[in-house]
Amino acid sequence: MFQPQEVLRKKRDGQELTPDEVRRFVLGTATGEVTDAQIGAFTTSVCINGMTAAETEALTLAMRDSGTVVDWAAAGLDPRRVVEKHSSGGVGDEKTTVLVVPMVAAAGVTIPNLTERGLDYLAGEIDLLEALPGYVARPDTQTLVEILKTTGGAIVAPTSDLAPADGAIFKIRSTTATVESVALITGSILSKKLAVNPSGIVTSVGSGSGAFMQSRDDARELALMMSRVASGAGVPNVQLLADFDSVLGTCVGSGIEMLEVASFLSGGPRDPRVLDLVLSMSAEIIALAGLADDLDDARALALEQLESGKAADKLQQIVAAQGGPSGFMEDPARHIPEAPVRRALLPRKPGYVESMRAIEVGFALVQLGGGRSRPEDSIDYSVGFSDFTQLGQRVDEQHPLCVIHAADEDRWAVAAERVLDAVVVSDRPTAPAGPVVIERIAGAGRDGDER
């Protein structure tokens, strides 16, 4: 007879669990055989004592196998063209998924993109899209398949039958300060990705003050673990280490970032670092899907979808297929809620932006009501920051730090103080941010080669 407490005792004492022990515990979280208190004890022990690569792989595969694994061939789609994308998160980074998905879908990739709502100081891709009226973020699996047959792309939260153990475990992690565990992050990310049975996975793993993994070493550890586990599951993969030491792009906040996305796809201003990351990830996805001979050709194909307007058209198709407004890309602002207070934030002194604690911008978003402390919290889709200044840029009375969108004057003032404290302004010219992609790690199939 399975006794969850025996697994807990073993992990509490720092011992390695067998694959069967991990599997039975994880499956018990999905069936109710394992209680919330026992899940909390497990995640705490893992966060303190860690997991070996073998345990992490067993955890990931058990979470995947707690529900359905999609059979694309049976659904009438080419399994070789199904590729998944993920970002481990950074302040302002969630918009990249909403840009990459239509670009690669327009190029011929099938991309389900299972993701989640945001938590803590990081927003989620689902939050951006739920700013649109009618958008259905959690369709059933059959509906997801039909959407992909029609559009080639989707951005959805996991359905109840895809990796349900992840939902049970993540709910507890979010309230027990056990989010920042490499093993648990790997299991949560890859179980959902592997549940849709992709032929490849591309992930950006952020480091810096705006990322969960703030040190580059920690980010690299996570990237290597995800590469090893995905390779062990037989899935070719690429991990791009990204610099999120400052706000990515010019907007932060669900509705506001959707306006940035629409402008980006429609030929408006494009932040160079956002463009580079989006093209880099799109090229990797297109190459893994076998639609280009090399990364240069794949990048050119991705750029073609952007410049031709095909990516913009594809996002409109995806939004409409998931219940959102059919005219979103024609008049984005009409479909996005507008905050009552919208006013520029001036710097305390003129100068040049030297550095910023991007995490503080994320927490300021939470204080505005645009982020959540618990998974079940609702958020205000209208609030956030636009026209955010970048490293090296001049700020003064004519060039504000950003525009704050708030529900009222009091919240505007609180967010303003937090941003002012987060951004360091120098009297002398300062350097712009460096390259957004700082390292590439690839894993090839079952042998787990990393290079």
Secondary structure as UniProt FT lines:
FT   HELIX           4..12
FT   TURN            13..14
FT   HELIX           19..31
FT   HELIX           36..49
FT   HELIX           53..64
FT   TURN            65..66
FT   TURN            72..76
FT   HELIX           79..81
FT   STRAND          82..87
FT   TURN            91..94
FT   HELIX           95..106
FT   TURN            107..108
FT   STRAND          110..111
FT   STRAND          119..120
FT   HELIX           125..130
FT   TURN            133..134
FT   HELIX           141..151
FT   TURN            160..161
FT   HELIX           164..173
FT   TURN            174..177
FT   HELIX           182..195
FT   STRAND          200..207
FT   TURN            209..210
FT   HELIX           216..232
FT   TURN            233..234
FT   STRAND          237..243
FT   HELIX           254..265
FT   TURN            266..267
FT   HELIX           272..288
FT   TURN            289..290
FT   HELIX           295..308
FT   HELIX           310..321
FT   TURN            322..323
FT   TURN            326..330
FT   HELIX           332..335
FT   STRAND          341..345
FT   STRAND          351..356
FT   HELIX           358..368
FT   TURN            375..376
FT   TURN            381..382
FT   STRAND          384..386
FT   TURN            391..392
FT   STRAND          394..395
FT   STRAND          402..406
FT   HELIX           409..422
FT   STRAND          423..426
FT   STRAND          437..444
FT   HELIX           445..447
FT   STRAND          449..450
//
